[in-house]
Amino acid sequence: MKAGIVGASGYVGGELLRLLANHGDVEVTVATSNKHKDEKVARIHPDLYGLTDLKFTGRSIFDLLDDLDVVFLAVPHGTSINYVPQLMESGVRIVDMSADFRLRDPDKYPVWYGFEHPYPDLIKKFVYGMPELHREELKNARYIAVPGCIASSSIYSIAPFASLDLDNNVITVDAKVGSSGSGAELDESKVFSERYNSVRAYKPAGHRHTPEIEQEIKYATGRDVKIALSAHSVNMVRGILTTSSIFAKTDEIHGWGLLREFYSGEKFVRLIMDKKSNFKYPDPKIVVGSNFVDLGFAIDRYINRIVSFGAIDNMIKGASGNAIQSMNIMYGFNESEGLTAPSLFPV
Ligand SMILES: NC(=O)c1ccc[n+]([C@@H]2O[C@H](COP(=O)([O-])OP(=O)(O)OC[C@H]3O[C@@H](n4cnc5c(N)ncnc54)[C@H](OP(=O)(O)O)[C@@H]3O)[C@@H](O)[C@H]2O)c1
C-alpha cells in the first residue's frame, strides 16, 4: 500500500516516516513540506539517514492522489479541515493527527478551538483512533481521527476507574509533557536557555484536550465526568506523565482487577506493579521509543482517592503509534505491524 504524509517535516510526520519505514505492508511515497520542498527527508529527520532516499515535495497532495491509498495529515489543528472534504471525494483513506475531527459534538469547536466547524456532517465519518476503546469501529473505518497526546494518557488511565461509585464527578489531571509535545515550529518560549530546567505551567486551565477526555470517558462508561486538567512542560524531550485523581473508594486488589479486566489481551498496555523496582509507578523514561502505554495507581485512603498514572511517548502511543495501530486495524493488517520496537533504556 502507498501512503502520503502531509506535514511530513514536523515531529509527528517524522515519527510516521520512521515507524512506517519498518512496516511490511505500507510504503511512504509522498512526504509534503512547504518549508523544505525538494530537500532530502533525512536532512530534516536525521535519524532516517540510510533508511530513505525520499525528498519532500512542495506539490499539492491533491495532484498526487492517483498513486496513494492513504493520506496521513500531520498538520496543525484548523488545517486538516482544508484537506478532508477533497480527500474524501477522491476515495483515499485518511488518518488525521490533528484535533479537527476528534470531537463528536461540533458545538465544542467554537468553545475549545475558537472556530465554527465548517463540516459538522463529516465529523461522524471519522472513528476515534484509540484501538483499545474503538477496535470494532476501526475495522469498518475509512477515516481516523487520532487522539491528542495528553488526552490519550488521561483516557487510558482514567477509563477503567470511572465506572466506580464516584464521590465527586470532577476528576483532576496533572500532565507533565516533554518539549516535543509542542511540535517543531519555532517560538521564543522554546529557546534552550528559557526552556531548559524549567517546570512551566503552560496551560493550568482550559486545555483543549479537556472535552476529548470527557467525551471518551462518557463513551467508555456512560458517565458524565468533568475533567480539571493542568498541563506543565518539563525537562524532557519525549514523554508524558498524567497523574489523575479519581475520588472513589476501592482497594489495591480491586483496582488491579479493574485494570486487568479493562485491558485484557491488549498488547500495548503494560501494568506497572513491581514495588521493589526503581520504577514503582509509570514513568515516561521507560516507555520512550515504544508504542506502550504504562498504567499504575496508588490508593489514598485518607480521602478515598485513586491516584492513577499514565505514561506514554507523546509522539508514539500519543500520536503516530496509535495512528498506525488504528490504520492496521482498518486495513486488516497485523495490528502490531511496524510497532514492535521496545522502548529505549536508559535514556
Ligand atoms: N507533537 C506531539 O506530540 C503530538 C501528539 C499528538 C498529536 N499531535 C498533533 O499532530 C499534528 C502535527 O504536530 P507536530 O508536533 O508534528 O507539529 P509540527 O512539528 O509543528 O509540524 C507541523 C507540520 O505541518 C506543516 N504545516 C504547517 N502549517 C501547514 C499548512 N497550513 N498546510 C500544510 N502543512 C502545514 C509544517 O510543515 P511545512 O511548514 O514544512 O509545510 C510542519 O511540518 C498537530 O495537529 C498536533 O496537534 C502532535
PDBQT file of the ligand as one rigid body, heavy atoms in Angstrom, charges set to zero:
ROOT
HETATM    1  N1  LIG A 401       3.863  16.616  18.886  1.00  0.00    +0.000 N 
HETATM    2  C1  LIG A 401       3.091  15.743  19.514  1.00  0.00    +0.000 C 
HETATM    3  O1  LIG A 401       3.493  15.127  20.492  1.00  0.00    +0.000 OA
HETATM    4  C2  LIG A 401       1.684  15.486  19.012  1.00  0.00    +0.000 A 
HETATM    5  C3  LIG A 401       0.954  14.454  19.623  1.00  0.00    +0.000 A 
HETATM    6  C4  LIG A 401      -0.345  14.187  19.179  1.00  0.00    +0.000 A 
HETATM    7  C5  LIG A 401      -0.894  14.935  18.159  1.00  0.00    +0.000 A 
HETATM    8  N2  LIG A 401      -0.172  15.941  17.601  1.00  0.00    +0.000 N 
HETATM    9  C6  LIG A 401      -0.791  16.689  16.504  1.00  0.00    +0.000 C 
HETATM   10  O2  LIG A 401      -0.164  16.305  15.290  1.00  0.00    +0.000 OA
HETATM   11  C7  LIG A 401      -0.140  17.426  14.391  1.00  0.00    +0.000 C 
HETATM   12  C8  LIG A 401       1.317  17.687  13.992  1.00  0.00    +0.000 C 
HETATM   13  O3  LIG A 401       2.036  18.006  15.169  1.00  0.00    +0.000 OA
HETATM   14  P1  LIG A 401       3.611  18.200  15.181  1.00  0.00    +0.000 P 
HETATM   15  O4  LIG A 401       4.012  18.177  16.603  1.00  0.00    +0.000 OA
HETATM   16  O5  LIG A 401       4.261  17.303  14.219  1.00  0.00    +0.000 OA
HETATM   17  O6  LIG A 401       3.719  19.715  14.644  1.00  0.00    +0.000 OA
HETATM   18  P2  LIG A 401       4.952  20.385  13.881  1.00  0.00    +0.000 P 
HETATM   19  O7  LIG A 401       6.217  19.735  14.278  1.00  0.00    +0.000 OA
HETATM   20  O8  LIG A 401       4.806  21.854  14.074  1.00  0.00    +0.000 OA
HETATM   21  O9  LIG A 401       4.660  20.024  12.356  1.00  0.00    +0.000 OA
HETATM   22  C9  LIG A 401       3.552  20.514  11.666  1.00  0.00    +0.000 C 
HETATM   23  C10 LIG A 401       3.784  20.328  10.176  1.00  0.00    +0.000 C 
HETATM   24  O10 LIG A 401       2.675  20.854   9.473  1.00  0.00    +0.000 OA
HETATM   25  C11 LIG A 401       3.132  21.576   8.332  1.00  0.00    +0.000 C 
HETATM   26  N3  LIG A 401       2.208  22.689   8.169  1.00  0.00    +0.000 N 
HETATM   27  C12 LIG A 401       2.037  23.766   8.965  1.00  0.00    +0.000 A 
HETATM   28  N4  LIG A 401       1.036  24.543   8.505  1.00  0.00    +0.000 NA
HETATM   29  C13 LIG A 401       0.572  23.931   7.382  1.00  0.00    +0.000 A 
HETATM   30  C14 LIG A 401      -0.448  24.223   6.438  1.00  0.00    +0.000 A 
HETATM   31  N5  LIG A 401      -1.205  25.322   6.587  1.00  0.00    +0.000 N 
HETATM   32  N6  LIG A 401      -0.647  23.375   5.409  1.00  0.00    +0.000 NA
HETATM   33  C15 LIG A 401       0.114  22.258   5.268  1.00  0.00    +0.000 A 
HETATM   34  N7  LIG A 401       1.091  21.917   6.117  1.00  0.00    +0.000 NA
HETATM   35  C16 LIG A 401       1.317  22.747   7.161  1.00  0.00    +0.000 A 
HETATM   36  C17 LIG A 401       4.551  22.032   8.617  1.00  0.00    +0.000 C 
HETATM   37  O11 LIG A 401       5.378  21.777   7.509  1.00  0.00    +0.000 OA
HETATM   38  P3  LIG A 401       5.891  22.807   6.426  1.00  0.00    +0.000 P 
HETATM   39  O12 LIG A 401       5.789  24.178   7.025  1.00  0.00    +0.000 OA
HETATM   40  O13 LIG A 401       7.271  22.411   6.097  1.00  0.00    +0.000 OA
HETATM   41  O14 LIG A 401       4.930  22.565   5.301  1.00  0.00    +0.000 OA
HETATM   42  C18 LIG A 401       5.021  21.010   9.674  1.00  0.00    +0.000 C 
HETATM   43  O15 LIG A 401       5.786  20.009   9.085  1.00  0.00    +0.000 OA
HETATM   44  C19 LIG A 401      -0.787  18.591  15.139  1.00  0.00    +0.000 C 
HETATM   45  O16 LIG A 401      -2.145  18.685  14.813  1.00  0.00    +0.000 OA
HETATM   46  C20 LIG A 401      -0.616  18.187  16.590  1.00  0.00    +0.000 C 
HETATM   47  O17 LIG A 401      -1.570  18.780  17.437  1.00  0.00    +0.000 OA
HETATM   48  C21 LIG A 401       1.107  16.231  17.991  1.00  0.00    +0.000 A 
ENDROOT
TORSDOF 0
